[in-house]
């Protein structure tokens, strides 16, 4: 069973870079032909897809976040990571890593991690 777990600091200062890591267990991010994605949910709002990295390393981002978002992977650690630069308090949210297959069926997601942007 594939399981995901987010990790990273829960507090980030404005203008800094938010960095989170998703650790994958139960399967390889390079040999399972799925997509490894980041989603967030600001307080009182719905889920917002941020971007993903494919099993081949290709990346895709939400147009509204593309300029400040970077997703990468470390295949040796079976992890993929999120970097969100120049954050503001509006970036405060619960951040989730999630994976889905080629038919857009969600296969697994993390429990989520709260990140607050505040000075």
C-alpha positions as MATLAB code, in Angstrom:
seq = 'XXXXXXXXXXXXXXXXXXXXXXXXXXXXXXXXXXXXXXXXXXXXXXXXXXXXXXXXXXXXXXXXXXXXXXXXXXXXXXXXXXXXXXXXXXXXXXXXXXXXXXXXXXXXXXXXXXXXXXX';
ca = [
       0.000    0.000    0.000;
       1.410    3.373   -1.022;
       1.497    5.878    1.815;
       2.443    9.561    1.815;
       3.715   11.730    4.638;
       4.349   15.482    4.554;
       7.089   17.088    6.592;
       8.521   20.561    7.011;
       8.307   23.684    9.154;
       4.905   24.842   10.312;
       5.798   28.534   10.396;
       7.342   30.597    7.604;
       8.038   34.316    7.548;
       6.673   36.546    4.783;
       8.949   36.857    1.739;
      10.700   33.606    2.634;
      10.476   30.262    0.858;
       8.110   27.574    2.059;
       9.653   24.115    1.734;
       7.883   20.811    2.297;
       8.817   17.217    1.616;
       6.589   14.242    0.915;
       7.996   10.846    1.789;
       6.543    7.936   -0.156;
       6.481    4.410    1.202;
       5.139    1.194   -0.258;
       6.211    1.927   -3.823;
       8.768    3.711   -5.955;
       7.988    7.120   -7.415;
       9.928    6.152  -10.530;
       8.471    2.714  -11.212;
       4.841    3.387  -10.294;
       3.401    5.245  -13.261;
       1.486    7.804  -11.201;
       1.577   11.546  -10.678;
       2.901   13.061   -7.457;
       1.115   16.251   -6.580;
       0.765   19.063   -4.054;
      -2.593   20.493   -3.005;
      -3.405   23.078   -0.372;
      -6.471   24.306    1.492;
      -6.476   27.847    2.911;
      -8.704   28.499    5.937;
     -12.353   28.566    4.939;
     -11.602   27.775    1.307;
     -11.571   24.778   -0.953;
      -8.732   22.645   -2.186;
      -6.294   24.242   -4.611;
      -4.056   22.178   -6.839;
      -0.539   23.589   -6.981;
       1.461   21.325   -9.225;
       2.867   17.868   -9.766;
       5.840   15.862  -10.839;
       5.422   12.779  -12.955;
       7.091    9.427  -12.641;
       9.501   10.524  -15.376;
      10.384   13.802  -13.634;
       8.253   16.087  -15.778;
       6.587   18.947  -13.901;
       3.355   20.895  -14.312;
       2.079   23.832  -12.290;
      -1.080   25.784  -11.684;
      -0.915   28.921  -13.854;
      -1.626   31.148  -10.853;
       1.299   29.719   -8.902;
       3.747   28.811  -11.632;
       6.037   31.783  -11.084;
       6.696   30.943   -7.452;
       6.339   27.154   -7.321;
       8.934   24.467   -7.807;
       8.458   20.728   -7.373;
      11.384   18.355   -7.378;
      12.190   14.801   -6.396;
      14.912   12.787   -4.753;
      14.656    9.308   -6.181;
      17.273    7.887   -3.827;
      15.068    8.823   -0.869;
      11.764    8.176   -2.626;
      10.658   11.717   -1.874;
       9.267   14.696   -3.710;
       9.322   18.257   -2.467;
       7.570   21.596   -2.779;
       9.149   25.031   -2.729;
       6.952   28.120   -2.704;
       8.885   31.361   -2.856;
       7.995   34.887   -1.732;
       5.191   33.742    0.503;
       2.582   36.034    2.047;
      -0.001   35.441    4.787;
      -2.402   34.405    2.005;
      -0.281   31.287    1.558;
      -1.297   30.060    5.007;
      -2.977   26.706    4.466;
      -2.986   23.011    5.125;
      -0.702   21.448    2.547;
      -1.212   17.926    1.255;
       0.763   15.635   -0.959;
      -1.371   13.337   -3.056;
      -0.898   10.866   -5.875;
      -3.202    9.804   -8.683;
      -2.934    7.504  -11.645;
      -3.295    8.113  -15.368;
      -7.070    7.851  -15.100;
      -7.133   10.651  -12.482;
      -8.071    8.224   -9.736;
      -6.573    9.306   -6.424;
      -4.508    6.491   -5.006;
      -3.193    7.950   -1.763;
      -2.788   11.202    0.104;
      -0.986   12.444    3.165;
      -2.645   13.567    6.350;
      -1.773   17.196    5.629;
       0.453   19.666    7.400;
      -0.471   23.143    8.606;
       1.797   25.938    7.411;
       1.341   29.452    8.740;
       2.947   32.474    7.106;
       3.453   35.143    9.721;
       6.107   37.436   11.086;
];
